[in-house]
Amino acid sequence: MLRRHHHKLITAATIAAGLTLLSGCADKPGSKEWCEQMSAKSKGEWTGDEAKIYAAHCVFESTTIGSEAWCDKLKATPKGEWTTQEVADYAKHCLVGRGTD
């Protein structure tokens, strides 16, 4: 009897661990892959949070200070054309915030 109970616990733990590992493979909300998946999904199936994340990261990302797209766009701009604020924001978000560049 104890052996059967022990077997059920091990089976349940194995299934739980497998599900945890599979959920770790999901694309991070706001990532390029996630945005592509959301674009393919019917907008009627989106949650309110998904719509907000999509708008912030998939539509407006290039205008969000500190986003990867914003950093790349500014990096491609001649430094002589940067404003003082852009220099400060670039240093804060693109260099210090990411650790390297």
Phi, psi and omega per residue, in radians:
M1 nan -0.822 3.135
L2 -1.123 -0.647 3.129
R3 -1.099 -0.744 3.135
R4 -1.115 -0.758 3.120
H5 -1.102 -0.730 3.123
H6 -1.092 -0.725 3.127
H7 -1.100 -0.723 3.115
K8 -1.124 -0.698 3.120
L9 -1.132 -0.730 3.124
I10 -1.133 -0.738 3.115
T11 -1.088 -0.783 3.128
A12 -1.107 -0.723 3.132
A13 -1.141 -0.681 3.119
T14 -1.127 -0.763 3.113
I15 -1.113 -0.762 3.126
A16 -1.080 -0.745 3.123
A17 -1.112 -0.714 3.118
G18 -1.102 -0.742 3.115
L19 -1.139 -0.666 3.111
T20 -1.095 -0.758 3.119
L21 -1.121 -0.718 3.133
L22 -1.152 -0.659 3.137
S23 -1.204 -0.424 3.095
G24 -1.216 -0.283 -3.126
C25 -1.530 -0.142 -3.129
A26 -1.141 2.547 3.138
D27 -1.196 2.470 -3.135
K28 -1.214 2.289 3.103
P29 -0.962 2.279 -3.109
G30 1.682 -0.203 3.121
S31 -1.299 2.862 -3.139
K32 -1.009 -0.765 -3.125
E33 -1.123 -0.736 3.129
W34 -1.087 -0.769 3.126
C35 -1.040 -0.731 3.126
E36 -1.117 -0.711 3.114
Q37 -1.123 -0.728 -3.127
M38 -1.179 -0.636 3.115
S39 -1.079 -0.611 -3.128
A40 -1.395 -0.326 -3.097
K41 -1.489 2.524 3.102
S42 -1.072 2.287 -3.112
K43 -1.087 -0.397 3.073
G44 -1.192 -0.299 3.137
E45 -1.630 -0.125 -3.108
W46 -1.284 2.567 2.976
T47 -1.517 2.933 3.090
G48 -1.061 -0.701 3.117
D49 -1.133 -0.708 3.116
E50 -1.094 -0.694 3.125
A51 -1.110 -0.721 3.118
K52 -1.133 -0.790 3.141
I53 -1.127 -0.715 3.124
Y54 -1.067 -0.812 -3.136
A55 -1.087 -0.765 -3.086
A56 -1.226 -0.661 -3.013
H57 -1.884 -0.435 -3.052
C58 -1.789 -0.458 -3.119
V59 -1.792 -0.879 -3.010
F60 -1.773 0.152 -3.038
E61 -0.964 -0.720 -3.064
S62 -1.152 -0.296 3.102
T63 -1.787 -0.061 3.136
T64 -1.441 2.026 -3.130
I65 -1.031 2.227 3.121
G66 1.681 -0.209 3.106
S67 -1.202 2.777 -3.141
E68 -1.031 -0.718 3.132
A69 -1.118 -0.718 3.136
W70 -1.119 -0.789 3.128
C71 -1.068 -0.771 3.140
D72 -1.117 -0.732 -3.133
K73 -1.121 -0.756 -3.139
L74 -1.202 -0.675 3.129
K75 -1.062 -0.584 3.136
A76 -1.350 -0.267 3.132
T77 -1.447 2.369 3.095
P78 -0.963 2.326 -3.062
K79 -1.045 -0.441 3.098
G80 -1.173 -0.304 3.140
E81 -1.671 -0.069 -3.130
W82 -1.289 2.500 3.008
T83 -1.426 2.882 3.093
T84 -1.030 -0.693 3.137
Q85 -1.157 -0.676 3.117
E86 -1.129 -0.670 3.089
V87 -1.054 -0.826 -3.125
A88 -1.122 -0.780 -3.136
D89 -1.144 -0.700 3.126
Y90 -1.091 -0.813 3.127
A91 -1.065 -0.760 -3.086
K92 -1.224 -0.815 -2.986
H93 -1.680 -0.564 -3.020
C94 -1.710 -0.499 -3.136
L95 -1.766 -1.087 -3.099
V96 -1.183 -0.788 -3.106
G97 -1.112 -0.512 -3.126
R98 -1.758 -0.238 3.092
G99 1.610 -0.585 -3.136
T100 -2.581 2.866 2.980
D101 -2.941 nan nan
